Amino acid sequence: MRLKKAGEAAAVAGKPLTKHTLSQVESKLGSDFAVDFGTKYPSKVVGDAVAVATKMHAKYKAQFASCAPAEL
């Protein structure tokens, strides 16, 4: 939702959505998640933790490719 708002704001301003803006949105989301203690995000496992972790890994692994070893 935050990314959509950032994209819409850029479109209204007639500017492209930049990598810098995307990075800011991702950083804010990560920060909010790290410091929120049960008000927005669950503090206990909801559903199958392995299935959730597998899905998240598949979705976000490309963003962390530079941190991973060449082969696992």
C-alpha positions as CSV (number, residue, x, y, z in Angstrom):
1,M,0.0,0.0,0.0
2,R,2.8,2.4,0.8
3,L,4.5,1.7,-2.5
4,K,1.2,2.3,-4.3
5,K,0.9,5.7,-2.6
6,A,4.5,6.6,-3.4
7,G,3.9,5.6,-7.1
8,E,0.7,7.6,-7.2
9,A,2.4,10.7,-5.7
10,A,5.2,10.4,-8.3
11,A,2.6,10.1,-11.1
12,V,0.7,13.1,-9.9
13,A,3.9,15.1,-9.8
14,G,4.8,13.9,-13.3
15,K,7.9,12.2,-12.1
16,P,9.1,8.5,-12.2
17,L,9.1,6.3,-9.1
18,T,12.8,6.2,-8.3
19,K,14.9,3.5,-6.8
20,H,15.6,5.9,-3.9
21,T,11.9,6.3,-3.2
22,L,11.4,2.5,-3.4
23,S,14.3,2.1,-1.0
24,Q,12.8,4.6,1.4
25,V,9.4,2.8,1.4
26,E,11.1,-0.6,2.0
27,S,13.2,0.9,4.8
28,K,10.3,2.4,6.5
29,L,8.3,-0.8,6.3
30,G,11.3,-2.8,7.7
31,S,11.7,-0.3,10.5
32,D,8.0,-0.3,11.4
33,F,8.0,-4.1,11.5
34,A,11.1,-4.3,13.7
35,V,9.8,-1.9,16.3
36,D,6.1,-2.8,16.4
37,F,5.3,-5.1,19.2
38,G,2.0,-6.7,18.4
39,T,-0.1,-3.7,17.4
40,K,0.1,-4.0,13.6
41,Y,2.0,-7.2,13.0
42,P,1.4,-10.5,14.8
43,S,3.8,-11.3,17.6
44,K,2.9,-15.0,17.5
45,V,3.0,-17.4,14.7
46,V,-0.1,-17.4,12.6
47,G,-0.6,-20.5,10.5
48,D,2.2,-22.8,9.3
49,A,5.5,-21.0,10.0
50,V,7.5,-23.1,7.6
51,A,5.1,-22.4,4.7
52,V,5.1,-18.7,5.5
53,A,9.0,-18.6,5.7
54,T,9.2,-20.6,2.4
55,K,6.8,-18.2,0.7
56,M,8.7,-15.1,2.0
57,H,12.0,-16.5,1.0
58,A,10.8,-17.2,-2.6
59,K,9.3,-13.7,-2.8
60,Y,12.3,-11.7,-1.4
61,K,15.4,-13.8,-2.1
62,A,16.3,-11.7,-5.1
63,Q,16.6,-8.6,-3.0
64,F,19.2,-10.3,-0.8
65,A,21.2,-12.1,-3.6
66,S,24.3,-10.0,-2.9
67,C,24.3,-11.2,0.7
68,A,24.0,-14.9,-0.1
69,P,26.8,-17.3,-1.0
70,A,27.2,-18.1,-4.7
71,E,25.9,-21.7,-4.1
72,L,24.0,-23.2,-1.3
